[in-house]
Amino acid sequence: MFEEGKPWWVPTGAEVHAAGYGLFNSATKIKIPTWDEIPKLGYSPQLVQDIQEKYHYFGAGFYIPRVFIAAVIGIRFLLVTDIFNSEDTVKTAFNLLFGLSL
């Protein structure tokens, strides 16, 4: 998990490979490749091993751009529409987001 002589927050090569190829696959594929499909993608054996060892980084690299884009679209939709003109709507949204009531 940790490389000798490096601080714990510095990512290892396997983590960087997995997250980077997750980003790449997010842009090129609709569904995330399963753990068993990774060797069939045509990557080098070392890269396949890195991705399979750190598949959770691969998944994070795959889904983070999609969640970010969905959040941007949702926020733009809320700002463009008149949904926040009501005080009750703002209070309800704040309550749902933060679990606090105004």
Rosetta blueprint (number, residue, H / E / L):
1 M L
2 F L
3 E L
4 E L
5 G L
6 K L
7 P L
8 W L
9 W L
10 V L
11 P L
12 T L
13 G H
14 A H
15 E H
16 V H
17 H H
18 A H
19 A H
20 G H
21 Y H
22 G H
23 L H
24 F H
25 N H
26 S H
27 A H
28 T H
29 K L
30 I L
31 K L
32 I L
33 P L
34 T L
35 W H
36 D H
37 E H
38 I H
39 P H
40 K H
41 L H
42 G L
43 Y L
44 S L
45 P H
46 Q H
47 L H
48 V H
49 Q H
50 D H
51 I H
52 Q H
53 E H
54 K L
55 Y H
56 H H
57 Y H
58 F H
59 G H
60 A H
61 G H
62 F H
63 Y H
64 I H
65 P H
66 R H
67 V H
68 F H
69 I H
70 A H
71 A H
72 V H
73 I H
74 G H
75 I H
76 R H
77 F H
78 L H
79 L H
80 V H
81 T L
82 D L
83 I H
84 F H
85 N H
86 S L
87 E H
88 D H
89 T H
90 V H
91 K H
92 T H
93 A H
94 F H
95 N H
96 L H
97 L H
98 F H
99 G L
100 L L
101 S L
102 L L
